[in-house]
Amino acid sequence: MPTLESLPQIIQGGMGVAVSSWRLANAVSRTGQLGVISGTGMDTVLIRRLQDGDRGGHVRRAMERFPIPGVAQEILDRYFNANGRPAGVPYKLLPMYKQTVSAAKQRVTILANFVEVWLAKDGHGGPVGINLLTKVQMPNTASLYGAMLAGVNFVLMGAGIPREIPGVLDALAEHRTATMRFDVEGSGRDTIDELRFDPMSFWSGPPPTVERPRFIAVVAAASLATTLARKSNGRVDGFVVEGPNAGGHNAPPRGELQLTDRGEPIYGDRDVVDLTKLRELSLPFWIAGGVGSPEGRREAMATGAAGIQVGTLFAFCDESGLDDSTKQETLDAVRDRRVSIHTDPRASPTGYPFKVVSLHDRSNHAGRQRVCDIGYLRTPVRTDTGRLVYRCAAEPVDAYVAKGGAIADTVGRRCLCNGLLASAGYAQLRGDAVEPPIVTSGDELLRMHRFLGKRQRYSAADVIAYLLS
């Protein structure tokens, strides 16, 4: 087990769809801290970058290094447009993930995560991590394999109970078939559904040597950390302890859900992580949520933490993947104290509370025509007839109800897949309409004016220097 002195004090958060981009992770890792790419939705991000012409040629440069023969050229032939998309032409879509998908679909996912990690590691020797969401089950094994082929050093996963991920990493490091339990709503207790991924099916010859990355579980309770440390099917190397003031999805409050006058979940003493119990596990941990300052780092380390995970400050720096105009509009509002955040218990189709920057909520999401054409957050459901269907509370209401969903579950839901892609500059066109962005941030945004001062913009290196000061 590495000593605390050898571990990074700062982990850059794995934010959103392509907000934690390779450029951001590369910039952070160059400082010796842990840069992290977001692996969620990378297959869609890759083909949209190619359709937009791959400005700078970075994607194609990484694709040239992909070790599985023929895959890069296959994807280039299908999606690359050297001149970018013509005006008014929507992005081509990939088929949505299901329990069993084609080898072609998996190849795109493996390649996309390889590209992002390879670019994040290019030109320096610092560590790089990948962040994935446990609840986005179906792409995860292919995503992890692609990241490992590029030499990813850390895997960070939360938003669920990632108990089987350590064993998956062990299998993938040896190019063995990885299996995971497939959570299907409505399946009987005696029914065990599985997701299977066979790395050797992609090779015609011997595969390259792959190292097993360290696994960091993201938790919101000491009890979950204890369960993962003792009952996972492989080695857990540490934890990120995330509080409810962190951005993106939050764990719901323990006990009966109560809301403030603004309709936000109320968190109480039961939601405070018992750090004493966490220390008893003798594994390194990092504190996340509301610690994005030098004082926050020092206070976290005084409790025995190896350091902190910070998202908000990095989300709006020069190197983040957030759309430039959205980024600047937010920074201007921070400087003028016009920004606010709403922890919405209904926005996410997952049922987890989700933080939304209200500044960018002026777009008429209520008037958006419901469509589900990306599908990362779909829930697999076994119907009464035994058929497996996939539904999302943000999809068209009639379709959701036809699959056995309750109409009440659709109220207030938003398509995070399309909204988060739009916030990273990959908004889909729908006739004359453009997908509106959904921007998420932690509560630290409300205090960011203290860091920002009179600056119009700042870099990832500025954030590192500030946090370590």
C-alpha positions as CSV (number, residue, x, y, z in Angstrom):
1,M,0.0,0.0,0.0
2,P,1.5,3.4,-1.0
3,T,2.2,5.9,1.8
4,L,0.1,9.1,2.1
5,E,3.2,11.1,1.0
6,S,3.3,9.2,-2.3
7,L,-0.3,9.8,-3.1
8,P,-1.7,13.0,-4.8
9,Q,-3.2,15.5,-2.4
10,I,-5.6,16.7,-5.1
11,I,-7.9,14.6,-7.2
12,Q,-9.5,16.6,-10.0
13,G,-13.2,15.6,-10.2
14,G,-14.6,13.4,-13.0
15,M,-17.3,15.8,-14.1
16,G,-20.1,15.4,-16.5
17,V,-19.9,14.3,-20.1
18,A,-16.6,15.5,-21.5
19,V,-16.2,18.4,-19.0
20,S,-13.4,16.5,-17.4
21,S,-11.7,16.3,-20.8
22,W,-8.3,15.0,-21.7
23,R,-7.0,18.6,-21.9
24,L,-8.0,19.2,-18.2
25,A,-6.7,15.8,-17.0
26,N,-3.5,16.4,-18.8
27,A,-3.0,19.8,-17.3
28,V,-3.6,18.6,-13.8
29,S,-1.5,15.5,-14.1
30,R,1.5,17.6,-15.3
31,T,1.5,19.3,-11.9
32,G,1.9,15.9,-10.2
33,Q,-1.7,15.7,-8.9
34,L,-4.3,13.3,-10.2
35,G,-6.0,14.4,-13.4
36,V,-9.2,12.5,-14.2
37,I,-11.2,12.1,-17.4
38,S,-14.9,11.3,-17.4
39,G,-15.5,8.1,-19.3
40,T,-19.3,8.5,-19.3
41,G,-20.6,8.8,-22.8
42,M,-17.2,8.8,-24.5
43,D,-18.4,6.8,-27.4
44,T,-20.8,9.5,-28.3
45,V,-18.3,12.3,-27.6
46,L,-15.7,10.6,-29.9
47,I,-18.0,10.3,-32.9
48,R,-19.2,13.9,-32.5
49,R,-15.7,15.2,-32.3
50,L,-15.0,13.4,-35.6
51,Q,-18.1,14.7,-37.2
52,D,-17.1,18.2,-36.2
53,G,-13.7,17.7,-38.0
54,D,-11.4,16.8,-35.1
55,R,-10.0,20.4,-34.8
56,G,-6.3,20.2,-34.0
57,G,-6.2,16.5,-35.1
58,H,-5.7,15.3,-31.6
59,V,-8.3,12.5,-31.7
60,R,-6.8,11.1,-34.9
61,R,-3.3,11.3,-33.4
62,A,-4.4,9.1,-30.5
63,M,-6.4,6.8,-32.8
64,E,-3.2,6.0,-34.6
65,R,-1.8,4.5,-31.4
66,F,-4.8,2.2,-30.8
67,P,-3.5,-1.3,-30.6
68,I,-6.5,-3.3,-32.0
69,P,-5.9,-3.5,-35.8
70,G,-8.4,-2.0,-38.1
71,V,-10.7,-0.4,-35.6
72,A,-9.5,3.2,-35.9
73,Q,-9.8,3.2,-39.7
74,E,-13.3,1.6,-39.4
75,I,-14.5,4.5,-37.2
76,L,-12.8,7.2,-39.3
77,D,-14.5,5.9,-42.4
78,R,-17.9,5.9,-40.8
79,Y,-17.8,9.2,-38.9
80,F,-14.9,11.5,-39.8
81,N,-15.8,14.7,-41.7
82,A,-12.7,16.7,-42.5
83,N,-14.8,19.9,-43.1
84,G,-17.1,19.4,-40.1
85,R,-20.8,19.0,-40.3
86,P,-22.7,21.3,-42.8
87,A,-24.9,23.9,-41.2
88,G,-28.2,22.5,-40.0
89,V,-27.1,18.9,-40.2
90,P,-27.6,16.9,-36.9
91,Y,-25.1,14.5,-35.5
92,K,-25.2,10.9,-36.5
93,L,-26.2,8.7,-33.6
94,L,-24.8,5.4,-32.2
95,P,-27.1,2.5,-31.3
96,M,-28.1,2.6,-27.7
97,Y,-26.6,0.1,-25.2
98,K,-28.4,-3.0,-24.2
99,Q,-27.5,-6.1,-22.3
100,T,-26.1,-7.6,-25.4
101,V,-24.7,-5.3,-28.1
102,S,-22.7,-5.7,-31.3
103,A,-18.9,-6.0,-31.3
104,A,-18.9,-2.8,-33.5
105,K,-20.6,-0.9,-30.7
106,Q,-18.1,-2.2,-28.1
107,R,-15.2,-1.3,-30.4
108,V,-16.3,2.3,-30.5
109,T,-16.5,2.4,-26.7
110,I,-13.1,0.8,-26.2
111,L,-11.5,3.1,-28.8
112,A,-13.2,6.3,-27.3
113,N,-11.9,5.6,-23.8
114,F,-8.4,4.7,-25.1
115,V,-8.2,8.0,-27.0
116,E,-9.3,10.1,-24.0
117,V,-6.8,8.4,-21.6
118,W,-4.0,8.4,-24.1
119,L,-4.3,12.1,-24.7
120,A,-4.6,12.8,-21.0
121,K,-1.3,10.9,-20.5
122,D,0.5,12.3,-23.5
123,G,3.7,14.3,-22.9
124,H,4.2,13.8,-19.1
125,G,4.7,11.0,-16.5
126,G,2.0,12.1,-14.0
127,P,-0.9,9.8,-13.0
128,V,-4.3,9.8,-14.8
129,G,-7.6,8.4,-13.7
130,I,-11.0,7.7,-15.2
131,N,-14.3,8.3,-13.6
132,L,-17.3,6.1,-14.4
133,L,-20.8,5.8,-12.9
134,T,-21.7,2.4,-11.5
135,K,-25.4,3.0,-12.4
136,V,-24.5,3.3,-16.1
137,Q,-23.8,-0.4,-16.1
138,M,-23.8,-1.5,-19.7
139,P,-20.8,0.4,-21.2
140,N,-18.6,0.1,-18.2
141,T,-16.5,-3.0,-18.9
142,A,-15.7,-1.8,-22.5
143,S,-14.9,1.7,-21.2
144,L,-12.6,0.3,-18.6
145,Y,-10.8,-2.0,-21.1
146,G,-10.2,0.9,-23.4
147,A,-8.8,3.0,-20.6
148,M,-6.6,0.2,-19.4
149,L,-5.2,-0.3,-22.9
150,A,-4.0,3.3,-22.7
151,G,-2.4,2.8,-19.3
152,V,-4.9,4.5,-17.0
153,N,-3.5,4.6,-13.4
154,F,-6.7,5.0,-11.3
155,V,-10.3,4.1,-11.7
156,L,-12.9,6.1,-9.6
157,M,-16.5,4.9,-9.4
158,G,-19.5,5.8,-7.4
159,A,-23.2,6.5,-8.0
160,G,-24.1,3.0,-6.9
161,I,-22.2,0.1,-5.2
162,P,-19.2,-0.8,-7.3
163,R,-18.5,-4.1,-5.4
164,E,-17.8,-6.1,-8.6
165,I,-15.5,-3.6,-10.2
166,P,-12.2,-4.7,-8.5
167,G,-12.8,-8.2,-9.9
168,V,-13.5,-6.8,-13.3
169,L,-10.2,-4.9,-13.2
170,D,-8.4,-8.1,-12.2
171,A,-10.0,-9.9,-15.2
172,L,-9.4,-7.2,-17.7
173,A,-5.7,-6.9,-16.7
174,E,-5.3,-10.5,-17.8
175,H,-7.6,-10.2,-20.8
176,R,-10.0,-12.7,-19.2
177,T,-13.8,-12.5,-19.7
178,A,-15.3,-10.1,-17.1
179,T,-18.8,-10.7,-15.8
180,M,-21.0,-8.5,-13.6
181,R,-24.4,-8.9,-12.2
182,F,-26.9,-7.0,-14.4
183,D,-29.4,-5.1,-12.3
184,V,-32.8,-5.6,-13.9
185,E,-35.9,-4.1,-12.3
186,G,-38.7,-6.7,-11.9
187,S,-36.5,-9.8,-12.1
188,G,-37.3,-12.5,-9.5
189,R,-34.9,-13.3,-6.7
190,D,-34.0,-16.5,-8.4
191,T,-33.1,-14.8,-11.7
192,I,-29.5,-13.7,-12.1
193,D,-28.9,-11.5,-15.2
194,E,-25.3,-10.9,-16.3
195,L,-23.2,-8.6,-18.3
196,R,-20.3,-10.3,-20.1
197,F,-17.3,-8.8,-21.8
198,D,-14.6,-10.9,-23.5
199,P,-11.5,-8.9,-24.3
200,M,-9.9,-11.7,-26.4
201,S,-12.8,-11.5,-28.9
202,F,-11.2,-8.3,-30.2
203,W,-7.7,-9.8,-30.9
204,S,-6.5,-12.0,-33.7
205,G,-3.0,-12.3,-32.1
206,P,-1.5,-11.9,-28.6
207,P,-2.8,-8.8,-26.7
208,P,-0.4,-6.3,-25.1
209,T,0.5,-6.4,-21.5
210,V,-2.0,-4.4,-19.4
211,E,-1.5,-3.2,-15.8
212,R,-4.3,-3.3,-13.3
213,P,-5.1,0.3,-12.1
214,R,-5.8,1.3,-8.5
215,F,-9.5,1.3,-7.7
216,I,-11.0,4.3,-5.7
217,A,-14.6,3.9,-4.7
218,V,-16.7,7.1,-4.3
219,V,-18.9,6.8,-1.2
220,A,-21.3,8.9,0.9
221,A,-21.3,6.7,4.0
222,A,-18.7,4.9,6.1
223,S,-20.9,1.8,6.1
224,L,-20.6,1.5,2.3
225,A,-16.9,2.0,2.5
226,T,-16.7,-0.8,5.0
227,T,-18.8,-3.1,2.8
228,L,-16.7,-2.4,-0.2
229,A,-13.4,-2.9,1.7
230,R,-14.5,-6.2,3.2
231,K,-16.8,-7.8,0.6
232,S,-15.7,-6.6,-2.8
233,N,-14.4,-9.3,-5.2
234,G,-11.0,-7.8,-5.4
235,R,-8.7,-5.1,-4.0
236,V,-10.1,-1.7,-3.1
237,D,-7.3,0.9,-2.9
238,G,-9.1,3.8,-1.3
239,F,-12.1,6.0,-1.2
240,V,-13.4,9.4,-2.1
241,V,-15.9,10.6,0.5
242,E,-18.5,12.8,-1.2
243,G,-20.8,15.1,0.6
244,P,-24.2,16.5,-0.6
245,N,-22.7,19.8,-1.5
246,A,-20.7,18.3,-4.4
247,G,-21.9,18.8,-7.9
248,G,-23.7,16.4,-10.2
249,H,-25.6,13.5,-8.7
250,N,-25.9,13.5,-4.9
251,A,-26.8,10.5,-2.7
252,P,-30.3,11.0,-1.4
253,P,-30.8,11.9,2.3
254,R,-31.1,9.0,4.7
255,G,-34.6,8.5,6.0
256,E,-37.8,10.0,4.8
257,L,-37.3,12.6,2.1
258,Q,-38.1,16.2,3.3
259,L,-37.8,19.3,1.1
260,T,-37.0,22.9,1.8
261,D,-39.3,25.8,0.7
262,R,-37.2,25.8,-2.5
263,G,-38.0,22.1,-3.1
264,E,-34.5,20.9,-2.2
265,P,-33.7,17.8,-0.2
266,I,-32.9,18.4,3.5
267,Y,-29.7,16.6,4.7
268,G,-29.1,16.0,8.4
269,D,-26.7,14.5,10.9
270,R,-27.3,11.0,9.5
271,D,-25.8,12.1,6.2
272,V,-22.4,13.2,7.8
273,V,-19.8,10.5,7.1
274,D,-18.2,9.0,10.2
275,L,-14.5,9.6,9.5
276,T,-13.5,7.7,12.6
277,K,-14.9,4.5,11.1
278,L,-13.4,5.3,7.8
279,R,-9.9,5.7,9.3
280,E,-10.3,2.2,10.9
281,L,-10.2,0.7,7.4
282,S,-6.6,1.8,7.1
283,L,-7.1,2.8,3.4
284,P,-6.4,6.3,2.0
285,F,-9.4,8.5,1.5
286,W,-10.0,11.9,0.0
287,I,-12.8,14.4,1.0
288,A,-15.0,15.8,-1.7
289,G,-17.7,18.6,-1.6
290,G,-17.2,22.0,-0.2
291,V,-13.4,21.6,0.3
292,G,-12.1,23.6,-2.7
293,S,-9.8,25.9,-0.9
294,P,-6.5,25.8,0.9
295,E,-8.3,25.8,4.2
296,G,-10.5,22.9,3.1
297,R,-7.5,20.9,2.0
298,R,-5.7,21.5,5.3
299,E,-8.8,20.6,7.4
300,A,-9.4,17.5,5.4
301,M,-5.8,16.3,5.9
302,A,-6.0,17.1,9.6
303,T,-8.7,14.5,9.8
304,G,-6.4,11.9,8.3
305,A,-7.4,12.3,4.7
306,A,-4.8,11.9,1.9
307,G,-6.2,15.0,0.4
308,I,-9.3,16.4,-1.4
309,Q,-11.2,15.9,-4.6
310,V,-12.2,19.2,-6.3
311,G,-14.6,19.6,-9.2
312,T,-16.2,23.0,-9.3
313,L,-13.0,25.1,-9.6
314,F,-11.7,22.9,-12.4
315,A,-15.0,22.8,-14.2
316,F,-14.7,26.5,-15.2
317,C,-11.0,26.7,-15.9
318,D,-9.5,27.2,-19.4
319,E,-8.8,23.5,-20.0
320,S,-12.2,22.1,-19.0
321,G,-14.5,20.7,-21.7
322,L,-17.4,23.0,-20.8
323,D,-18.6,25.1,-23.7
324,D,-16.6,28.4,-23.8
325,S,-19.6,30.7,-23.9
326,T,-21.3,28.8,-21.0
327,K,-18.1,28.9,-19.0
328,Q,-17.7,32.6,-19.5
329,E,-21.3,33.4,-18.7
330,T,-21.0,31.5,-15.5
331,L,-17.7,33.2,-14.5
332,D,-19.3,36.6,-15.1
333,A,-22.2,35.7,-12.9
334,V,-19.9,34.4,-10.2
335,R,-18.0,37.7,-10.2
336,D,-21.3,39.7,-10.1
337,R,-22.8,37.4,-7.4
338,R,-25.7,36.5,-9.7
339,V,-25.2,32.7,-9.7
340,S,-27.4,30.2,-7.8
341,I,-27.6,26.5,-7.6
342,H,-30.7,24.3,-7.2
343,T,-30.5,20.7,-5.9
344,D,-33.3,19.2,-7.8
345,P,-34.8,16.0,-6.5
346,R,-36.7,15.4,-9.8
347,A,-34.4,16.5,-12.6
348,S,-32.4,13.2,-13.0
349,P,-34.2,10.2,-14.4
350,T,-32.1,8.1,-12.0
351,G,-34.0,9.3,-8.9
352,Y,-30.8,10.8,-7.4
353,P,-30.9,14.5,-6.5
354,F,-29.0,16.5,-9.1
355,K,-27.5,20.0,-8.8
356,V,-28.3,22.5,-11.6
357,V,-26.8,25.9,-12.1
358,S,-29.9,28.1,-12.2
359,L,-28.2,30.7,-14.5
360,H,-28.4,28.3,-17.4
361,D,-31.8,27.1,-16.6
362,R,-33.5,29.9,-18.5
363,S,-33.8,27.7,-21.5
364,N,-37.3,26.3,-21.8
365,H,-36.6,22.7,-20.9
366,A,-40.3,22.3,-20.1
367,G,-41.0,23.0,-23.8
368,R,-38.4,20.6,-25.1
369,Q,-39.9,17.7,-27.0
370,R,-39.1,14.5,-25.1
371,V,-36.9,12.2,-27.0
372,C,-34.6,9.4,-25.8
373,D,-31.9,8.7,-28.4
374,I,-28.7,8.3,-26.4
375,G,-30.0,6.2,-23.5
376,Y,-27.1,5.9,-21.0
377,L,-29.5,6.4,-18.0
378,R,-32.1,3.9,-19.2
379,T,-33.2,1.3,-16.6
380,P,-33.5,-2.3,-17.7
381,V,-36.9,-3.7,-16.7
382,R,-38.4,-7.3,-16.9
383,T,-42.0,-7.1,-17.8
384,D,-44.7,-9.5,-16.6
385,T,-44.3,-11.5,-19.8
386,G,-40.6,-11.9,-19.1
387,R,-39.5,-9.5,-21.9
388,L,-36.5,-7.2,-21.2
389,V,-37.2,-3.5,-21.9
390,Y,-35.3,-0.3,-21.3
391,R,-37.0,2.8,-20.0
392,C,-36.1,6.3,-18.9
393,A,-38.3,8.6,-16.9
394,A,-37.2,11.5,-19.2
395,E,-38.3,9.7,-22.4
396,P,-41.7,10.4,-24.1
397,V,-44.4,9.8,-21.5
398,D,-46.5,7.4,-23.6
399,A,-43.4,5.2,-24.3
400,Y,-42.5,5.2,-20.6
401,V,-46.0,4.2,-19.5
402,A,-46.2,1.6,-22.2
403,K,-43.2,-0.1,-20.7
404,G,-44.9,-0.3,-17.3
405,G,-43.7,3.0,-15.8
406,A,-45.8,5.2,-13.6
407,I,-46.8,8.5,-15.2
408,A,-46.0,10.3,-11.9
409,D,-42.3,9.3,-12.3
410,T,-42.0,11.4,-15.5
411,V,-42.9,14.7,-13.9
412,G,-40.0,17.2,-13.9
413,R,-37.5,14.7,-15.4
414,R,-34.9,16.0,-17.8
415,C,-32.8,14.3,-20.5
416,L,-29.3,14.6,-18.8
417,C,-27.7,12.7,-21.7
418,N,-28.6,15.4,-24.2
419,G,-28.4,18.3,-21.8
420,L,-24.9,17.5,-20.5
421,L,-23.6,16.8,-24.0
422,A,-24.9,20.3,-25.0
423,S,-23.1,21.9,-22.0
424,A,-19.8,20.4,-23.4
425,G,-20.5,21.9,-26.9
426,Y,-22.0,18.8,-28.5
427,A,-25.7,19.9,-28.7
428,Q,-27.9,17.9,-31.1
429,L,-29.9,19.7,-33.7
430,R,-33.6,18.9,-33.9
431,G,-35.1,20.7,-36.9
432,D,-34.7,24.4,-36.1
433,A,-34.2,23.7,-32.4
434,V,-30.9,23.1,-30.5
435,E,-30.7,21.0,-27.4
436,P,-30.5,23.3,-24.3
437,P,-27.6,22.7,-22.0
438,I,-27.8,21.5,-18.4
439,V,-24.9,22.8,-16.3
440,T,-24.1,21.2,-12.9
441,S,-21.8,22.4,-10.2
442,G,-21.1,22.0,-6.5
443,D,-22.1,24.6,-3.9
444,E,-18.5,25.9,-4.0
445,L,-19.6,27.9,-7.1
446,L,-21.4,30.3,-4.7
447,R,-18.1,31.1,-3.0
448,M,-15.8,31.0,-6.0
449,H,-15.7,34.8,-6.3
450,R,-13.1,34.7,-3.5
451,F,-10.8,32.7,-5.8
452,L,-11.7,34.4,-9.0
453,G,-11.2,38.0,-7.9
454,K,-10.9,40.3,-10.9
455,R,-9.7,37.6,-13.3
456,Q,-11.7,37.0,-16.4
457,R,-10.4,33.4,-16.7
458,Y,-7.9,31.0,-15.1
459,S,-6.0,27.8,-15.7
460,A,-5.9,24.4,-14.1
461,A,-2.4,25.2,-12.8
462,D,-3.9,28.3,-11.1
463,V,-6.3,26.0,-9.3
464,I,-3.5,23.7,-8.1
465,A,-1.4,26.6,-6.9
466,Y,-4.3,28.0,-5.0
467,L,-5.3,24.7,-3.4
468,L,-1.7,24.0,-2.3
469,S,-1.0,27.5,-1.0
